[in-house]
Amino acid sequence: LLATLATTWTTISHGLLSGYTAQAIPSLISENSNVHLSSDHISWISCIVPLAAVLAGPFSSPLCNLIGRRYTMMIMCIPLCGGWFMITYATNASMILVGRGVTGAASAIAIPAAYTYISEIACSRNRGFLGSILSIGWCFGLVLSYSLGSILRWNWLALASSMIPLIQFVVLWNGTSSPRWLVTRKRNEEAKESLAFFRGGWNKCVDCELKDMTHQFDNGDQKTHLARLKMLYQPGIRKAVILCMIVYFFNMMTGFSVINFHAKAILVSSRVTSAISPNLATIILGVCGMIGNIISSLLIDRTGRKKLLVISSVFLCLAQLGQGTYFYYKDGLKTAQKSLEEIETFLFIFIGRLSI
């Protein structure tokens, strides 16, 4: 659990990165901002992170296999800090874009390493719960960004965000590499010590688990890249890969990234002016997501992934339908109070159910 919490700093950092634009953009375009941005600059600042992630993501797996999952996360802390510092001291749009691009690329490399690390150190009965903690960390980072952004300007928010990678570097420095990666490097004695560390001490189960890892490596993990690609044509594996890709594709196409990047702007455009401040409403959105993730982590090993996925999909459909209908007819609504009720209800359902 402690190793999982140390790894969670990676997703917390990504949550800060995802939520940064929601609070920073209004501050950047204010009259007293020392950086002058056009509407094109704002669009690029929002979209540069996923674009950089697409380019950098494929490098994660080779780097994880070469130096290990833990060291990959540690090394990525350096460009994460550098990117945030560049944003902090930016004097023009180019510096902000480069900073966002660097942090987005580093995050795209570190996140797969974090999930792989957790899957390799967790025992099978707790793997779902511990994996869900990473998602909770992302939501916590989102809430933290929304909260700090309500009281800090864009440059101070970037400086505060840079502290998270520094903390993670120190925490991971005192950790240990995953036993499975050590086995792939034929460092079995170190793998034995690592496995005993993660299992809370030495016992017979550690020996059995280590033998199983060694057996899997000897019989499968040493295959060539061509042999691994051929495995994708096996019916069982092919169906699993296609299903995962479909689920992830539709998850991305829900537009949750757009909501996270522009949460405050969406609430402002819905004419939230009197009943509740946009800052508070934005924070509540993030809290809804974190609550949804906490519920998911408690239920995932009991009810199963498929059932939660179906429930989430139904409520997502209803929420998006209502949200789209509201914005289509919003000009005909009379009062800000009615706008507030409509938009917050559908956004809260959207964020909460997406987390589950």
LINLIN-V706076 format. One line per field, one symbol per residue. ss: DSSP state (~ for helix, > for strand, _ for the rest). phi: phi as a letter, one per 30 degrees, with the letter a starting at -180 (. if undefined). psi: psi as a letter, one per 40 degrees, with the letter a starting at -180 (. if undefined). Layout:
ss: ???
phi: ???
psi: ???
//
This chain:
ss: _~~~~~~~~~~~~~~~~~~~~~~~~~~~__________~~~~~~~~~~~~~~~~~~~_~~~~~~~~~_~~~~~~~~~~~~~~~~~~~~____~~~~~~~~~~~~~~~~~~~~~~~~~~~~~__~~~~~~~~~~~~~~~~~~~~~~~~~~____~~~~~~~~~~~~~~~~~~~~_____~~~~~~___~~~~~~~~~~~_____~~~~~~~~~~~~~~~~~~___~~~~~~~___~~~~~~~~~~~~~~~~~~~__~~~~~~_~~~~~~~________~~~~~~~~~~~~~~~~~~~~~~~~~~_~~~~~~~~~~~~~~~~~~~~~~~~~~~~___~~~~~~~~~~~~~~~~~~~~_
phi: .dddddddeddddddddddddecddeddcddcddccbcddddddddcdddddddddedddddddddcjdddddddddddddddddddecdcadddddddddddddddddddeddddedddcddddcddddddddddddddddddddddddbcdeddddddddddddddedddeccbddddddddchcdddddddddddcikdadddddddddddddddcbdcddddddddddddedddddddddddddddddddiddddddbedddddddidbcdadeddddddeddeddddddddddcddccjddddddddddddedddddddddddcdddddcddddeddddeddddedddddd
psi: ddddddddddddddddddedddddddddeidehehhiiddddddddeddddddddddeedddddddeidddddddeddddddddddddfheiddddddddddddddddddddddddddddeiideedddddddddddddddddddddddeeiiddddddddedddddddddddeaiiiddddddefgdddddddddddeeihidddddddddddddddedeeiidddddddeehddddddddddddddddddededdddddfddddddeefhdddiidddddddddddddddddddddddeddiddddddddddddddddddddddddeddeididddddddddddddddddddd.
//
